[in-house]
Amino acid sequence: MKRNLIIAAVAIVSLSLVFAFSADVSADSHGEASYGEHWELLDGDYRGSFMDHGVINISLQVTIEDEEIVGVSMRHQEYDGVDYYEEDVSDTFLGIREQYESALEYLVGAQGLSEITERLSYLEGTPEGTPALEAIEPEEVDGFTAATIRSSKVVSAVRDAFNRGRYRE
């Protein structure tokens, strides 16, 4: 009997965690994932990161005023031990860094939850046929930099920032 109660308790806690971590994802009328329905866009700075294999690849900051993104900045960018903000970074990594920054800057001016999530969805995956394609300047980036893959890292870090809530007023 005691064993069954423990198993039931573990199952309930596990299901609660699954629902808690997936709370920001729901299906829209087209069956696609929509994000951010629970985000509260209070004035202030929001910070988030994208982590891969236990290493933070990028961290960024987004500033909100009157439910509009008015400022963005990349705080850290690294991959495979290369810090993209070192003084002696190669031209290749400088190009990748600029691409991340362009993708992030595309979000400036988005106002309200609907427009912010719309722009995030444009950046995610392959932005072909969306305004985001020009924002990350793919014509100036060689195939090595994989524009669409990197823009998804920015999207993930922005979502992380809003999921964490306001960092400072």
C-alpha positions as YAML, in Angstrom:
chain: A
units: angstrom
residues:
- id: 1
  name: MET
  ca: [0.00, 0.00, 0.00]
- id: 2
  name: LYS
  ca: [2.77, 2.44, 0.95]
- id: 3
  name: ARG
  ca: [4.62, 1.56, -2.26]
- id: 4
  name: ASN
  ca: [1.52, 2.36, -4.36]
- id: 5
  name: LEU
  ca: [1.16, 5.75, -2.65]
- id: 6
  name: ILE
  ca: [4.79, 6.58, -3.42]
- id: 7
  name: ILE
  ca: [4.37, 5.56, -7.06]
- id: 8
  name: ALA
  ca: [1.21, 7.66, -7.35]
- id: 9
  name: ALA
  ca: [2.91, 10.67, -5.76]
- id: 10
  name: VAL
  ca: [5.88, 10.40, -8.15]
- id: 11
  name: ALA
  ca: [3.52, 10.16, -11.12]
- id: 12
  name: ILE
  ca: [1.58, 13.25, -10.03]
- id: 13
  name: VAL
  ca: [4.76, 15.27, -9.48]
- id: 14
  name: SER
  ca: [6.13, 14.16, -12.87]
- id: 15
  name: LEU
  ca: [2.96, 15.16, -14.71]
- id: 16
  name: SER
  ca: [2.90, 18.50, -12.88]
- id: 17
  name: LEU
  ca: [6.45, 19.22, -14.03]
- id: 18
  name: VAL
  ca: [5.65, 18.31, -17.63]
- id: 19
  name: PHE
  ca: [2.68, 20.71, -17.67]
- id: 20
  name: ALA
  ca: [4.64, 23.45, -15.90]
- id: 21
  name: PHE
  ca: [7.52, 23.35, -18.40]
- id: 22
  name: SER
  ca: [5.25, 23.27, -21.43]
- id: 23
  name: ALA
  ca: [2.87, 25.99, -20.25]
- id: 24
  name: ASP
  ca: [4.11, 28.54, -22.78]
- id: 25
  name: VAL
  ca: [3.36, 26.33, -25.79]
- id: 26
  name: SER
  ca: [-0.15, 25.88, -27.14]
- id: 27
  name: ALA
  ca: [-1.74, 25.19, -30.51]
- id: 28
  name: ASP
  ca: [-3.15, 28.01, -32.57]
- id: 29
  name: SER
  ca: [-6.02, 27.64, -35.04]
- id: 30
  name: HIS
  ca: [-3.66, 26.11, -37.62]
- id: 31
  name: GLY
  ca: [-2.32, 23.51, -35.21]
- id: 32
  name: GLU
  ca: [1.08, 25.22, -35.05]
- id: 33
  name: ALA
  ca: [2.84, 26.00, -31.79]
- id: 34
  name: SER
  ca: [2.26, 29.49, -30.43]
- id: 35
  name: TYR
  ca: [4.29, 30.87, -27.59]
- id: 36
  name: GLY
  ca: [4.12, 33.45, -24.91]
- id: 37
  name: GLU
  ca: [0.45, 33.50, -24.04]
- id: 38
  name: HIS
  ca: [1.38, 33.80, -20.37]
- id: 39
  name: TRP
  ca: [4.14, 36.41, -20.79]
- id: 40
  name: GLU
  ca: [3.53, 39.65, -18.96]
- id: 41
  name: LEU
  ca: [5.29, 42.46, -20.81]
- id: 42
  name: LEU
  ca: [6.20, 44.76, -17.94]
- id: 43
  name: ASP
  ca: [8.55, 47.67, -18.55]
- id: 44
  name: GLY
  ca: [12.16, 46.71, -17.92]
- id: 45
  name: ASP
  ca: [14.98, 44.43, -18.98]
- id: 46
  name: TYR
  ca: [14.67, 40.71, -19.61]
- id: 47
  name: ARG
  ca: [17.67, 38.39, -19.88]
- id: 48
  name: GLY
  ca: [17.80, 34.92, -21.38]
- id: 49
  name: SER
  ca: [20.19, 32.32, -22.76]
- id: 50
  name: PHE
  ca: [20.47, 29.45, -25.18]
- id: 51
  name: MET
  ca: [22.48, 26.54, -23.84]
- id: 52
  name: ASP
  ca: [23.76, 23.54, -25.81]
- id: 53
  name: HIS
  ca: [25.50, 20.54, -24.22]
- id: 54
  name: GLY
  ca: [25.79, 22.38, -20.90]
- id: 55
  name: VAL
  ca: [27.51, 25.43, -22.42]
- id: 56
  name: ILE
  ca: [25.83, 28.80, -22.86]
- id: 57
  name: ASN
  ca: [26.07, 29.63, -26.58]
- id: 58
  name: ILE
  ca: [24.38, 33.01, -26.36]
- id: 59
  name: SER
  ca: [22.90, 35.23, -23.72]
- id: 60
  name: LEU
  ca: [20.99, 38.39, -24.49]
- id: 61
  name: GLN
  ca: [18.95, 41.21, -23.07]
- id: 62
  name: VAL
  ca: [15.63, 42.61, -24.30]
- id: 63
  name: THR
  ca: [14.22, 45.92, -23.05]
- id: 64
  name: ILE
  ca: [10.46, 46.49, -22.98]
- id: 65
  name: GLU
  ca: [8.66, 49.86, -22.69]
- id: 66
  name: ASP
  ca: [4.88, 50.12, -23.05]
- id: 67
  name: GLU
  ca: [4.75, 46.50, -24.33]
- id: 68
  name: GLU
  ca: [7.21, 47.29, -27.14]
- id: 69
  name: ILE
  ca: [10.72, 45.95, -27.65]
- id: 70
  name: VAL
  ca: [12.79, 49.15, -27.59]
- id: 71
  name: GLY
  ca: [16.26, 47.68, -27.14]
- id: 72
  name: VAL
  ca: [18.20, 44.47, -27.53]
- id: 73
  name: SER
  ca: [21.78, 43.46, -26.87]
- id: 74
  name: MET
  ca: [23.86, 40.34, -27.12]
- id: 75
  name: ARG
  ca: [25.61, 39.79, -23.79]
- id: 76
  name: HIS
  ca: [27.62, 36.67, -24.64]
- id: 77
  name: GLN
  ca: [28.23, 34.54, -27.70]
- id: 78
  name: GLU
  ca: [30.34, 31.40, -27.79]
- id: 79
  name: TYR
  ca: [30.51, 28.13, -29.67]
- id: 80
  name: ASP
  ca: [32.97, 25.27, -29.46]
- id: 81
  name: GLY
  ca: [35.25, 27.28, -27.18]
- id: 82
  name: VAL
  ca: [35.35, 30.36, -29.44]
- id: 83
  name: ASP
  ca: [34.22, 33.62, -27.81]
- id: 84
  name: TYR
  ca: [32.75, 35.68, -30.65]
- id: 85
  name: TYR
  ca: [33.53, 38.93, -28.81]
- id: 86
  name: GLU
  ca: [37.28, 38.40, -28.44]
- id: 87
  name: GLU
  ca: [39.36, 41.11, -30.10]
- id: 88
  name: ASP
  ca: [41.21, 38.68, -32.37]
- id: 89
  name: VAL
  ca: [38.15, 36.75, -33.60]
- id: 90
  name: SER
  ca: [38.40, 35.73, -37.26]
- id: 91
  name: ASP
  ca: [36.32, 37.33, -40.01]
- id: 92
  name: THR
  ca: [34.22, 34.15, -40.20]
- id: 93
  name: PHE
  ca: [33.21, 34.39, -36.54]
- id: 94
  name: LEU
  ca: [32.75, 38.14, -36.85]
- id: 95
  name: GLY
  ca: [30.24, 37.45, -39.66]
- id: 96
  name: ILE
  ca: [28.40, 34.92, -37.52]
- id: 97
  name: ARG
  ca: [28.32, 37.39, -34.62]
- id: 98
  name: GLU
  ca: [26.85, 40.08, -36.86]
- id: 99
  name: GLN
  ca: [24.24, 37.63, -38.10]
- id: 100
  name: TYR
  ca: [23.10, 36.86, -34.54]
- id: 101
  name: GLU
  ca: [22.95, 40.57, -33.80]
- id: 102
  name: SER
  ca: [20.92, 41.26, -36.97]
- id: 103
  name: ALA
  ca: [18.44, 38.54, -36.07]
- id: 104
  name: LEU
  ca: [18.07, 39.95, -32.57]
- id: 105
  name: GLU
  ca: [17.72, 43.54, -33.83]
- id: 106
  name: TYR
  ca: [14.85, 42.42, -36.09]
- id: 107
  name: LEU
  ca: [12.75, 42.26, -32.91]
- id: 108
  name: VAL
  ca: [13.19, 45.96, -32.08]
- id: 109
  name: GLY
  ca: [9.93, 47.83, -32.65]
- id: 110
  name: ALA
  ca: [7.70, 44.80, -32.18]
- id: 111
  name: GLN
  ca: [4.78, 45.98, -30.08]
- id: 112
  name: GLY
  ca: [2.45, 43.80, -28.07]
- id: 113
  name: LEU
  ca: [2.46, 40.12, -27.46]
- id: 114
  name: SER
  ca: [0.99, 39.28, -30.86]
- id: 115
  name: GLU
  ca: [3.63, 41.11, -32.90]
- id: 116
  name: ILE
  ca: [6.50, 39.91, -30.71]
- id: 117
  name: THR
  ca: [5.47, 36.27, -31.04]
- id: 118
  name: GLU
  ca: [4.86, 36.75, -34.77]
- id: 119
  name: ARG
  ca: [8.40, 38.07, -35.30]
- id: 120
  name: LEU
  ca: [9.82, 35.26, -33.19]
- id: 121
  name: SER
  ca: [7.99, 32.73, -35.36]
- id: 122
  name: TYR
  ca: [9.43, 34.39, -38.51]
- id: 123
  name: LEU
  ca: [12.95, 33.95, -37.12]
- id: 124
  name: GLU
  ca: [12.41, 30.32, -36.22]
- id: 125
  name: GLY
  ca: [13.24, 27.58, -38.67]
- id: 126
  name: THR
  ca: [13.52, 28.78, -42.25]
- id: 127
  name: PRO
  ca: [12.40, 32.39, -42.56]
- id: 128
  name: GLU
  ca: [11.84, 32.11, -46.33]
- id: 129
  name: GLY
  ca: [8.93, 34.26, -47.42]
- id: 130
  name: THR
  ca: [8.98, 36.31, -44.20]
- id: 131
  name: PRO
  ca: [10.32, 39.77, -43.34]
- id: 132
  name: ALA
  ca: [12.96, 38.09, -41.16]
- id: 133
  name: LEU
  ca: [14.85, 36.85, -44.21]
- id: 134
  name: GLU
  ca: [16.16, 40.33, -44.99]
- id: 135
  name: ALA
  ca: [16.84, 41.07, -41.32]
- id: 136
  name: ILE
  ca: [19.52, 38.40, -41.07]
- id: 137
  name: GLU
  ca: [21.05, 39.40, -44.41]
- id: 138
  name: PRO
  ca: [21.52, 35.87, -45.83]
- id: 139
  name: GLU
  ca: [22.88, 37.18, -49.13]
- id: 140
  name: GLU
  ca: [25.95, 38.44, -47.26]
- id: 141
  name: VAL
  ca: [26.54, 35.21, -45.34]
- id: 142
  name: ASP
  ca: [28.16, 32.09, -46.71]
- id: 143
  name: GLY
  ca: [26.71, 28.60, -46.29]
- id: 144
  name: PHE
  ca: [28.96, 27.83, -43.33]
- id: 145
  name: THR
  ca: [27.13, 30.24, -41.05]
- id: 146
  name: ALA
  ca: [23.72, 28.54, -41.40]
- id: 147
  name: ALA
  ca: [21.54, 31.64, -40.94]
- id: 148
  name: THR
  ca: [18.30, 29.89, -40.14]
- id: 149
  name: ILE
  ca: [19.83, 27.58, -37.54]
- id: 150
  name: ARG
  ca: [21.42, 30.47, -35.68]
- id: 151
  name: SER
  ca: [18.28, 32.59, -35.66]
- id: 152
  name: SER
  ca: [16.52, 29.77, -33.80]
- id: 153
  name: LYS
  ca: [19.09, 30.12, -31.01]
- id: 154
  name: VAL
  ca: [18.14, 33.80, -30.69]
- id: 155
  name: VAL
  ca: [14.44, 32.85, -30.55]
- id: 156
  name: SER
  ca: [15.13, 30.30, -27.82]
- id: 157
  name: ALA
  ca: [17.11, 32.83, -25.75]
- id: 158
  name: VAL
  ca: [14.37, 35.48, -26.11]
- id: 159
  name: ARG
  ca: [11.73, 32.98, -25.02]
- id: 160
  name: ASP
  ca: [13.93, 32.07, -22.07]
- id: 161
  name: ALA
  ca: [14.15, 35.77, -21.14]
- id: 162
  name: PHE
  ca: [10.38, 36.25, -21.17]
- id: 163
  name: ASN
  ca: [9.76, 32.93, -19.41]
- id: 164
  name: ARG
  ca: [12.13, 33.99, -16.61]
- id: 165
  name: GLY
  ca: [10.36, 37.32, -16.23]
- id: 166
  name: ARG
  ca: [11.69, 40.79, -15.76]
- id: 167
  name: TYR
  ca: [15.33, 41.00, -14.70]
- id: 168
  name: ARG
  ca: [15.18, 44.66, -13.68]
- id: 169
  name: GLU
  ca: [12.77, 47.57, -13.88]
...
